[in-house]
Amino acid sequence: MKEKSFTEAFYECTEEVAQVLEKHFEVIKFNPIEDMERINNLVDQEILDGGRRQLRKSQPQHQINGGSK
């Protein structure tokens, strides 16, 4: 099975988020989401923040704190 590209995974994820919102909130269910910009921004920010967290975890502690004193 071919691995999804980043773009494919991103848009599949944002579509699933929209579907979850529509499933759980009646006001959205009967007025479906048309503009995906806010969901796209949310997913994008979470991906960026996840990358930053991963980078911080992989750095030695002295680099994070600016070195030893």
C-alpha positions as CSV (number, residue, x, y, z in Angstrom):
1,M,0.0,0.0,0.0
2,K,1.4,3.4,-1.0
3,E,2.1,5.9,1.8
4,K,0.1,9.1,1.5
5,S,1.8,12.3,0.7
6,F,1.8,15.1,3.3
7,T,-0.9,17.0,1.3
8,E,-3.1,14.0,1.0
9,A,-2.9,13.3,4.7
10,F,-3.4,16.9,5.6
11,Y,-6.6,17.3,3.6
12,E,-8.0,14.0,4.7
13,C,-7.4,15.0,8.3
14,T,-9.1,18.4,7.9
15,E,-12.1,16.7,6.2
16,E,-12.3,14.3,9.1
17,V,-12.2,17.2,11.6
18,A,-15.1,18.8,9.7
19,Q,-17.1,15.6,9.7
20,V,-16.6,15.2,13.5
21,L,-17.8,18.7,14.1
22,E,-20.9,18.1,11.9
23,K,-21.5,14.8,13.7
24,H,-21.4,16.3,17.2
25,F,-23.0,19.7,16.7
26,E,-26.5,20.0,15.3
27,V,-26.0,23.6,14.3
28,I,-23.2,22.5,12.0
29,K,-24.9,19.4,10.9
30,F,-27.8,21.3,9.3
31,N,-25.5,24.2,8.1
32,P,-22.4,22.3,6.8
33,I,-19.0,23.8,6.9
34,E,-18.2,25.5,3.7
35,D,-15.0,27.4,4.5
36,M,-12.3,25.1,5.7
37,E,-9.7,27.9,6.4
38,R,-10.0,27.8,10.2
39,I,-9.8,24.0,10.3
40,N,-6.8,24.0,7.9
41,N,-5.1,26.6,10.2
42,L,-5.8,24.5,13.3
43,V,-4.4,21.4,11.8
44,D,-1.4,23.3,10.4
45,Q,-0.6,24.8,13.8
46,E,-0.9,21.5,15.6
47,I,1.6,20.0,13.0
48,L,4.0,22.8,13.5
49,D,3.7,22.7,17.3
50,G,4.2,18.9,17.3
51,G,7.4,19.3,15.3
52,R,8.6,21.9,17.8
53,R,7.8,19.6,20.7
54,Q,9.6,16.7,19.0
55,L,12.7,18.9,18.4
56,R,12.8,20.1,22.0
57,K,12.6,16.5,23.2
58,S,15.4,15.5,21.0
59,Q,17.8,18.3,22.0
60,P,20.1,17.8,25.0
61,Q,18.8,19.7,28.0
62,H,21.8,22.1,28.2
63,Q,21.1,23.4,24.7
64,I,17.5,24.2,25.7
65,N,18.6,26.1,28.8
66,G,21.4,28.0,27.0
67,G,24.3,26.0,28.3
68,S,25.9,25.4,31.7
69,K,26.8,28.2,34.1
